[in-house]
Amino acid sequence: MGAGERPGEDLAIRERSQGELDARATALRALARSGVPFLVAGAYAFFEYTGIFRDTKDLDLFLREQDLDAAFRVLEEAGFRTEITDPGWIGKAWQGEWFVDLIFSSGNGVAVVDDLWFAHARPGRVMDVEVLLAPPEEIVWSKSFVLERERYDGADVNHLLHACGPGMDWERLLRRFHRYWEVLFSHLLLFQFAYPGARSTVPEWVTEELVRRTLENVRCGDHPVSMCRGSLMSRVQYVHDVERLGLHDGRRWDEAERGPAGRAGHGGAAGAGAAGGADVSPGGGG
């Protein structure tokens, strides 16, 4: 469907120049022709899932880290300049002043793009190019950790749950969060506050399981290590706790626990069952 054909869609292009939009379309066409696997996420996938249109400064493409070099080569041949912006999770492709993000993980290293993103991707059409959209479950997983002072993605999570929740794979979503289940629970509580008439969107068994884990944490008492895991949600807002109060940096602890690959939450064996056994972590009860 062309731009401007759906109510509110003009918001996505009103503040963007034609050159910028052309750069995004060029990147999509080049990658689609190349066969390099990629997914559209960010604002464009959000449009498709929720019907909410808004201005966006870039195009977010998600891919596996192993495919990043191949994607860079394709985009360089299409006239882009490429760079690794942060070796832990993101690269960029520039055409003049305009850019496309190529993302292979979340900024905290938790929501890594793996094969399951592609196995559960949904077909879509963005800028007149047939593409695969990142699954709503994985988008929720990734966005749930974006809790900075200047950027808070909680409303996006709520809108995705409201729009897609009835058809979501809740077992997979719970496995994705694994030992970070408290982050998911916090968003689900806010969702039920925001949409009290849609509480049933969250399956009863999910709420019961998360309440069970919460009560288990209460019974277990304080974790033996004085730790702040806020750094998994914000790089800046919890610096005081680590540098001034002397709390252990939960992000560093988490990275060490994930091992040399620095990966977590792949939804495989490490993810236990949807209502699986306790996880020996600061969260407990996972």
N, C-alpha and C positions, 0 to 999 in steps of 0.2 A: 504493500500500500504506500503510495507516495506521501511525501511530507505535506502536512497541512490538511490531509483528508480526514483525520480524526479530531474530535473536539480537544482543543488545548495543545495539539501537536505543534502549532506554530511557536510555542514557548521554547521548543528545543532548538529552533534555528533563528529566532528573532534577533539575538545578540551576536550571532555568528556570521562571519563573512563567507562569501561563496568559496573563496580560496581555502578556508579552513574546512568547510564541508567537503570540498573536492578532495582534500588530502586524506580525510577519513575514508571516503569512498574508494580512493585509490588503494589504500592499505587493505581494505576488505577484499576488493577484487583481486589484488595480487596474491594474497594469502589463500583465498578460496580457489584460485586457479592452480596454485602450487601443490596442493595436497598436504601441506603442513597442517597438522591438527591444531585447531584453536577454537575458543569459545568466546562469544560476546557476552560481557557482563556489564557492570556499571550502570549508568543511567539508561542506556539503550535497552538492556534486558529488563530493567525496572519498568520502563515504559510498557514493554510487551506483557509483563506479568500483572501489573497493577492498573494500567491505563493512566498513570500519573506522569505528565510531561513536565520537564523543567529544563532550564538551560544547563548545559554541561560544557566544560572547557576542554574535554578530551574524549577519546574513545578508549575504553578499557577492554583489552583482549587478554584472555586467560589461556595459558598453555602449560604443558609440562616443561620443567627446566631442561630436560634432555632435548626438547625441540626448539629451544630459544635460538641457538646458533643458526639453525636452518631458517627460522623465521627472519632473523636478521639478514641473512643472505638474500632472501626473497625481497625484502623491503629495500635493501640497498640497491638491488637491480631495478627497483621501481622508482629510484631517485631519493630515497630517504637516507639520512645519516643516523646511525644507531649507536647506542651507548648502554652500558650497564650502569644504572643509577644507584642501585644498592644490590650487592651480590647476593644478599639473602632473600630477595623477593621480587625485584622489578628491574626492567629495562625500558628504554624509550626509543622510539623512532621519530626523527624530526624531518619535516619537509618545510624548510624555511623556519618560520616562527611557530608553526603548528606541530603538534606531536600526538603520537599514539602510545599508550602505555601497554607494555607486555608484561603480564604479571604471572608469576609461577608459585606464589605463596602469599600468605598474609604477612604484614610487616613484623609481627611477633614470631613468625616461623611456625605457627600452629596449623593454619588452614592451607596445607600444601596441595597444589593441584596434582592429582593423581589420576589413575585410569577410571576411577569411579565417577569423576566429574563428567567424563565423556560417555560412560556407559548409561548415565541417566540424563544426559543433555536433551534438550527439546528443540525441534526445528523452529526456525523463525526467519523473518526477512527484515534485514536492516539496511537502509539506504539502497534498496532495490537489489540487494545481494542475498542469496540464500545462505543462511548460516545456521550454526548450532548455538543455542543459548545456554549459558551455565544453568545448572539445575537450581530451583529455588531453595532447596535444602542446603546446598553448598553456599549459596549466596548468603543465606541467613547465618550459617556457620562463620563465614568470613566477616560479615558486617557486625556481628555481635561483639567483636573485640575492638571496634572503632569507637572509643569512648573518650576522645580528647576534649579539652575545653573548647577548642575552636571547631571541632567537627564531632558530631554525635550522630551515629547511624541508627539509634534506637527507633526513630519514627519509621525509617525504611524497613526495619525488621518487622515492626507492627503491621505496616501496609502489606508486606509480603505474606505474613501469616494470615492476615484477613483475606487476601485475594487467593492464596494458594493452599492455605492450611487444610481445607477439607480433602485435598488430594495428595497431601504430602506423605512421604515415607517417614513416619515418625520414629520407627525403629532405627533407620539409618541416621536420622538426624541426632538421635540420642547417642548412637555409637560415635558419630563424628565429634561430639563434644567430649566424650570419654571423661577424663578426670577434670575437665573444665565445666562440668554439668551445672555448677552453680551459676555460671554466666548465662546459660540457657534458661535456667529457672527464673532468674531475675527478669529476663525479657518476657517470659511467658506470663509472669505476674503483672508486668506493665501492660502487656497485651490485653489481659482480662480486665484491667482497670480502664484502658482506653476504649474497649469494645465489650461492655458488660452484656450486651445482647448477643454476643457471639462466643461466649465462654466455651460452648460445646465444641468449638473449632479445635481446641486442644483436647485430645482423647483423655478420658478419665484415668486410664491406666498410666499415662505419662505423668499427670499431676500426682497420682498416688505414689508412683515410684520416686519422684523427686522429693516429695514430702518425707517418704521413708528414709531417703539418704540424709535429708536435713536433720531429722530426729536422731539418726545414728550419729551424725556429727555432734549434736548437742550432748548426747550421752557420752561420747568419747572425750569431750572437753577440749581444751586448747591444744593446738599442735605443739609438740615439744620444742620446735624451732621458732624463734621470734622472726617472722618473715612478713614481707609485704609483696603480694602478688599483683598489686595494682599496676606494676610496670608491664604486665602482659596486656593491659588495656590502654595504657598511656605511657609514652616515653618520658613525659615532662611532669605530669601532675603528682607523681609520687617520688620525685627526686629527694624532696625534703625528708621523707620517711627513711630513705636509705642513707643519705649523706649526713643528715643532722640527728636523726633519732637512732641511727645505728642498726636498723632492721636489716636482716638478710634480704638481698635482692631476689625476689621470687622468680624474676625472668631468667636470671643467671642459673638459679637452681633448676628451673624447668629445662633450660637448654642442656645442662649437664645430664639431666635425667633422660633426655631424648637421645643422648649418645652422640657419636661422631657425625652422624648424618644430620643431626639437628632437626629431625622430622617428628611430627606427632599427629595423631588423630586420623590415620589412614583408613579407619573403619574396618581393619582386618583383625588379626589375632590380638593385637595390642588393645583393641577396642572393647574386648569382653562382650558380653551380651547386652541387649537393650535393658534388661533388668539384672545385669550381671553382678558378680561378687564385689566385695569391697576393694578399693584401690588404695594402696598405701601411699598417700600423698597428703598435702595440706588440706585438700578437700575432703578426704576420707569418704566413706560411704559410696564410692563410685562403683 
